């Protein structure tokens, strides 16, 4: 199925992070000279062997074709955002680096695009991307990084549990979903499992529930609503699910590790007896590794009043050090990295979609997600055009719900966070 145009939407493992900053900087800087080797440093994520191995293959192919270039890839699993931010601030950033989608707005607010981080908007490889992606990563005409994946977020349903409760289909609207969870609970099953970690599962629900009225036409931006007013509705509705016990506060409170979704989806949900779980596409490998013994379906998020939506993200973004000594070579390698054959292979390994124009997926697991993209029933919680870090604030709201904070306090803190994090006009 194709993504439709109208949708908005040498691997050398060196432990540089363990060295003092001065050693780290002096040990890798190479001054170019005639016939000398160019050493490119590439800082990226290390959250799974498959991801690293796929990048390893691409790097080796480039170095085979460019014998005067050596690429040193440093894969970090934890504290990635803090480490990259520190390197950028202190002038020893790598030649290339992945940028977390959660940090896009933060870096834009600091004025780093076009200064510390190269503006890629004029590079030819940008035109390979689907319009949905170009919109998500463009701010004030600048593109700070280009993604290797189009990630989606949907709802996993245990069809065996649902049928045992007399429910034949996945819910399509928010009210249907709430009703189904109540029925599931009455039959002695667990309605839903959740996690916090880097992105709380209920943060996707809050953002989607807030966006739904605008996507479905019940509300418009012309009403002049503030961000606080827009997202208050989604926060209230998800808060009610927690207060009513449909989202188990105690279960969620124990799942705070950075990759807590792996345990929740790969053990608790895959183990059976649970009806629903919010599942980003990057988490599906953890779920499948749990070898679920039941029939399941990966559907849209039932957060609208007229039908499901899917959350989309430009993921695994790669940027270039604008002040690095090998800026032009880094751009040449980035063009190679973003060739269709590399991107499509990488995305498939990550259970994600390709972000390029004309990309297809033969995986039936993504059929509904692709249909929703084609129907424009999409939203994003990491759209870099949002003038504050929405995901960070909704993760905070989720943590407050788990702690049992009152709704008024949660809304007040969200509003304060919006004001504090808003970038200058």
N, C-alpha and C positions, 0 to 999 in steps of 0.2 A: 504494500500500500504506500502511496506517495504522500509526503507532507505537502499540503496545498499552500499556494503562495499567500492566500489571504489570511492565513492564521497569524495572530499577533505573537505572536510568540518568538669494543669497549665499554659495556656498562661497568664503570668502576665504582664500587661501593666504598666511598671514603667517609669516615666518621668526622667530618669537618665540624659538626656541631659540638663535638667533645673537646675541641681545641680552643685555647684562648683566642679572642678576636684578632689580636695582632698577628699571631701565628697563622690564623686562618687566612688573613688577607695576604700576608707576605708569601705564603707557601704556594699560592695559586696564580698570582699575577705574573703574566708573561709579556714582555715587551716585544711587539712584532718587529721582525727584521727580515731581510731578503732570504727566502727559503726556510724560514724558521717555522716551527709548529705553532699553531694557534690552539690554545687551551680554552675551551668554553666550559664554564661552570653552569650547571643546570640544577636548580633546586626544585624538588617536586614531592608529591605525596607518596607515602609508602603505607598503604592500608590493606594490601593483599598481594600475594605472589603473582597472580595473573596480571595485575596492572603493571607491576615492575617488569615482568618478563616481556610483555608486549612492547613497552618502551625500549627495553634492552635491544630487541630485534631491530627497531627503527633506527636507534642510534648506531648500531653496528653497520647497518646498510649505508648510512650516510658517511661513516668514516671509511668504509671500503671504497666509496666513490670519491672521497676527499681525503687523501692520505696525509695531507698537511694539517688536518684538524683532529684534535682529540677532545672528546666531550666527557666531562666528569659529572655523572649524575648522583646527586645526594638525595636519597629518599628519606623523608621524615614522617613518622607516624603520629606523633603528638606535638602539641604546642606549635603547630606549623605557622599559624597566623602571627603569633607573638615573635617567632624567630625571624620570619620574613620582614615584618614591620621594623624590628630592631636593625636588621641589616640595611634596609632602605634608609632609615633615619640616620644611621651612622656612616653611610657612604661606602659600605663594603658588600653591597648586594651582588648576587650572582649575575652572570650575563643573561640568563633566562630563568624564569621562575614561574611556577604555577601560582595562581591567585585564587584563594577561596571565594566562592560566590558570596559568602557572608561578609567579605571585606571590600567588595566593590564600592559600595556607597561611602564607607569610611575613608578609603584612599582618595575618592573623588572630593570629599569634603576637605581633605588636607591639601588639595591642589597639586597632587602628585602626577596627574595624567598630563603628558606632554612636557613634564619636567623630569622627575626621577624615573617615571615609567613612560616608555616611548608611546606616542600616538600612532596606532597602526591603521588609522582610517584610510590612508592613501595607498596602502599595500594591496597589490593585485589579488592576493589570496583571500582577502576579505570578501570579494565578490562571489566566492564559491559558496558562501553561507546562505542558508535559508533566510528569507526576510524576517521571520519570527525571531531568529537569533540576532540578526543585525539590530533590530529594535531593542532587544533586551540589553545589549552591550554598548549602545551608543548614548553618550551623554554630551550635550552641547557640541555635537559634531565630532567628538573624539571617541575612539575605540581603544581601550586600554589593554585589552587582552582578547584572545580568540579561543573558543572552547573546542575540546576534543569530543564532547558528548552533548546530546540533548537529553536531559534527564526528565522523567515524569514522576508524578506521585499519584498513586491510586489506592484503592481499597481491596484488600484480600478478603475473600469470603469463604468460609468452610461450608460448602453446599450440603455435606452430610448432616451437619448440625442444623442448618436452616430447614432442611426437609424433615428432619425429626421433629421440628417445631411447627410443621405445617406451612412453611414458607418456601415457595417454589423458585423464587427469583431473587437476585440481588436488589436491594432497594435503590430507587432512582432519585428520590427527593429526600430532603432533610426530615420531614415529618414521617415518611415511610420508614426511614432508618431508625428514628427514635422508637416508633411503634414496634419494629422488628426486634430491637434490643430489649424492649420490655417483655415481649413474648418469649424471647430466648431465656431471659432471666427467670421468668415464671416457670419454664420447663426445666430449670436446674442447671443450665449451662452458663458459661461466662460470656457476657455480651461482647467484650472487647479487651484486648491487652494493649498496653502503651509503654512508652519509653521516653526518657528525656535526652541525655547525651548531647551531641552537637546540635541537633535539631529535634525538639520535642515533637512527638507524633501529633499532639493536639494543636501545635502551632499551625500545621497545614490546614486543619479544620477551621481554626479561627480566621485565618487569612482568606480561605475559600468562602466561608459563610459570609464574610464581610464584602467580598467582591461580587458574590452572586447577584444581588439586586441590580448592579450596574451592568453586568453581562447580560442579564435577562431583560433589561429595560425598565424595571420597576423604579429605578432611580437613575439620575443622570448627574454628570459632573457640573452641569450648569446650575445646580442647586447651591453651589458654593459651600459645600460641606467641608469641615476641617478633617484632617486625618484622624483626630480623636473621635469625631462623630462617625466617620466611615467604619472604623474598626471596633467601636464600642459594641455594635450589634453582634459581631462574630464572637467577641469575648464573652458577652452575656450568655449567648446560646450555648457555648461550650462549657461555661461555668455551671450552667444549669444541669448539664449531663454529669458533671463531677459531683455536684451537690445531691443529685438523685441517685447516685451510686451506679449509674450505667458505665461510667468510667471510674475504675477502682483506684481511689487515691493512694491506698496503701501499696498496691501492686506497682503503681507507677513511681512511687517515692523510692523504691529500691533499685530503679533502673536509671542510674545517673552517669555511668561510665561513658566515655566519649563514643564508643561503638556499642552502646547497650542494645541497639536494634538487633544485633546478631543473636544475642541470647533470647530476646523476646520473640523474634520471628522464627529463629532456627530451633528453639526448644519449646517455649511456652505455646506459641501458636501452632507450629508444625506438629507438636505432640498431640493435638486434638482437643476437643471439648470447648473450643472457643469459636465464636461466630465471626468476629471481624478483627482486622488489624490494618492500620494505615501503613502502606508499604511504598517507599520511594523505589524507583527502578534499581538503584544501586544496592538495595537491600535484598533483592530477590534471590541472589546467589546464596545468601545466608539462610533464607527460608527453604530453598530447594535442597541445600546441604542437610537440612533436618529430615529429609526423606518423608514428607507428609504422606500418611496412609489414607488420605481422604480426597474426595473430589473438591477442587478449589477453583475459584475464578478470580481474575484480576480485573476489576472494574474501575470506573471513575469514582471520584469522591462524592457521596450523596449530600452535598452541601447546598444545593440550589432548591428553589421551589418549583422549577419546571423540569429539572433533570440533573444528572451528575456533571461535574466539572473535573478537569485534570490540572494539576499544578505543573508548570514547566519551568525548567532552569537551564541556562547555559552553564554547563559544568566542565570541570577540569580545564579551567582557563589558563592560558600561557601568555605571559608578558615578557617584554624585553627591557633590560636596564638601559635607559636612555643615556646614562653617563658612563656606561661601561667601556672598557678599552677595545672591545671586540663587537661593538654594536652592529656593524654591517654584516659580519659573519653570523652573528646571532639571528639577524633577520633572514639571511639565506637559509639557515638551518630551520627556522620556524616555517618558512615556505615549504620546505621538504617535509617537515613533520605534519603539516596540514594537507598533504596530498590526499585525494579521496581514498586511495587504497589503504593508506595508513589509518585515516580517521574511521573509516567504516569497519576495519578489522578491530581497532581499539574499542569502539563503541559496542560492538557485538560481544567482546570479551567482558564488558562491564554490565551486561544486561541493560544497555541503554540504546538510544537511537542516534543515528548520525545527524549532525547539525547542518549538513550540506544540502544544497538545492538538489531536488530530484532523488533524495535518499529514499530507500525502500527498506522494509523489514518483512521477512517471511515468517517471523516468530508469531504464532497465533496468540501468544500471551499478551501482546501489545495491540491487538485488534481494536479494542474499545478505546484505548488511549489515542490511537491514530485517528479514529473516527471523531473523537471529541476535538482534536486539533483541527481537523478539517471543517468542523462546524463552528469554530471560534469559541468553543466553550472551555476556555483556558484562562488561567491567571498565573502570576508569578509572585513569590515572596522575596525574591532576590533581584528584582528588576532594578538595575543601577540608576534608573531615572527617579525612583522613589527617593526623596531628599533626606532620608534618615534610614538607619539600619532596622528595617521592619522585623526581620527574623530574630535579631537579638532581643528586641523588645517583646515579641510574642513568646520567645523562649522564657523570658523573665516572667511573663504573665502565667505561663504554664507552671513554672516553679512555685509561684505564689498560690496557685490553685491547689497544688499538691500539699503545700504547707497549711492550707486552710485559711488563708487570708480572706477577708471580706471583699465582696465585689467592688465596693466603692474605693477601697484602697488600691485594688488592682488597676482600676480605671484611672485613678489619680496618678499612679506611678507610670502608667503607660503614657499619659499626657505629658508628664514631666520629662520622660525619656524622649518623646518626640521633639519637644522644644530644645532639649539639651543636645540632641544629635542632629538637628536640622542643619543642613549646609547653608551658608550665607546666600542670599538671593543676589 
